[in-house]
């Protein structure tokens, strides 16, 4: 017998003028407890204008989830928000990480303000790392967010920077078909009554190393075993690795 069964689902357009959608699903456990799971993908683009669009999408999605979820139902969001959680500086043809081209986070804070928190405790150091002709793009774009009587018990760390640096070609490539890595979290539904107390007192979830995958299945190791070599021409990485710049306030540039 399945651990979870589908009670109902709804596929929604987040905003009338947007192509972005979200799938909302109500699930039931064998014991009859319900939870809501949402999968979505917000507008891509590293700019102030795109971040403002993602903010509108985030606020609209929170409202849709609030209307869909019943009282005391936990909510899990698994999403490619295409939004970094910290301020960053854009690169241009003249200068990399230009301090005059700063993007403040708007989308992720909107979810946090609506009562969601990262199931990772904090945020993974990165979830997407792709190689372009002139630069690498590395950021935290993917999230598992939880709200309500749900506690995260364990979370799978992303591969270390050192492991990715050993690859001859960054993601995606023939062995790993995406520039994003998997986020995996074990969660527990908490009983009504003591659930909120237990959530507030929870420590950060137990973190599994990137070896939480079988070691041979981490992106870095698979690439090495496949013997991937840097391609020539279109798609070749520059060999320059993007390194985060952190100011005195702990804010990260991009």
Rosetta blueprint (number, residue, H / E / L):
1 X L
2 X L
3 X L
4 X E
5 X E
6 X E
7 X E
8 X E
9 X E
10 X E
11 X E
12 X E
13 X E
14 X L
15 X L
16 X L
17 X L
18 X L
19 X L
20 X L
21 X E
22 X E
23 X E
24 X E
25 X E
26 X E
27 X E
28 X E
29 X E
30 X L
31 X L
32 X L
33 X L
34 X E
35 X E
36 X E
37 X E
38 X E
39 X E
40 X E
41 X E
42 X L
43 X L
44 X L
45 X L
46 X L
47 X L
48 X H
49 X H
50 X H
51 X H
52 X H
53 X H
54 X H
55 X H
56 X H
57 X H
58 X H
59 X H
60 X H
61 X H
62 X H
63 X H
64 X H
65 X H
66 X H
67 X H
68 X H
69 X L
70 X L
71 X L
72 X L
73 X L
74 X E
75 X E
76 X E
77 X E
78 X E
79 X E
80 X E
81 X L
82 X L
83 X L
84 X L
85 X L
86 X L
87 X L
88 X E
89 X E
90 X L
91 X L
92 X L
93 X L
94 X L
95 X L
96 X L
97 X L
98 X L
99 X L
100 X L
101 X L
102 X E
103 X E
104 X L
105 X L
106 X L
107 X H
108 X H
109 X H
110 X H
111 X H
112 X H
113 X H
114 X L
115 X L
116 X L
117 X E
118 X E
119 X L
120 X L
121 X L
122 X L
123 X L
124 X L
125 X L
126 X L
127 X L
128 X E
129 X E
130 X E
131 X E
132 X L
133 X L
134 X L
135 X L
136 X E
137 X E
138 X E
139 X E
140 X L
141 X L
142 X E
143 X E
144 X E
145 X E
146 X E
147 X E
148 X L
149 X L
150 X E
151 X E
152 X E
153 X E
154 X E
155 X E
156 X E
157 X L
158 X L
159 X L
160 X L
161 X H
162 X H
163 X H
164 X H
165 X H
166 X L
167 X L
168 X L
169 X L
170 X L
171 X E
172 X L
173 X L
174 X L
175 X L
176 X L
177 X L
178 X L
179 X L
180 X E
181 X L
182 X L
183 X L
184 X L
185 X E
186 X E
187 X E
188 X E
189 X E
190 X L
191 X L
192 X L
193 X L
194 X L
195 X H
196 X H
197 X H
198 X H
199 X H
200 X H
201 X H
202 X L
203 X L
204 X L
205 X L
206 X E
207 X E
208 X E
209 X L
210 X H
211 X H
212 X H
213 X L
214 X L
215 X H
216 X H
217 X H
218 X L
219 X H
220 X H
221 X H
222 X H
223 X H
224 X H
225 X H
226 X H
227 X L
228 X L
229 X L
230 X L
231 X L
232 X L
233 X L
234 X L
235 X L
236 X L
237 X L
238 X L
239 X L
240 X L
241 X L
242 X L
243 X L
244 X L
245 X L
246 X E
247 X L
248 X L
249 X L
250 X L
251 X L
252 X E
253 X L
254 X L
